[in-house]
Amino acid sequence: MFKHTASVPISNFSDRPNHLPMEGGALNAGYTSVDALAYVSNQLGNHGLIYREDWWWEGMGSDKLRLCFREEKHKVLIGLMGSTA
C-alpha cells in the first residue's frame, strides 16, 4: 500500500534537546525524534496529505525518520519543508 519510502535526517526537522535535564518526562523515546515526527506530520497535513491514507510513519533509527508514501510524487514534500534547526 505504501511502496515509496524516504529516510530523512531527524536533525533537519528538530533541534530540541533529546532529554530534559530533570527527572520525569514522558517515554524514553527521546524528545528530538518525537518533535521531528510531529513537525513532519503537521507539514504533510498542511499540504493535504492524510496519515494512513497518503503516508505512513514506518519507524526511526537513531538519526533518521523512515516514512512511506502511497504516491512517489509526495516524497518531494519532505524536501520542501526546509530545516527548523
Secondary structure, 3 states (H helix, E strand, C coil): CCCEEEEEEHHHCCCCCCCCCCCCCCCCCCHHHHHHHHHHHHHHHHCCCCECCCEEEEEECCCEEEEEECCHHHHHHHHHCCCCC
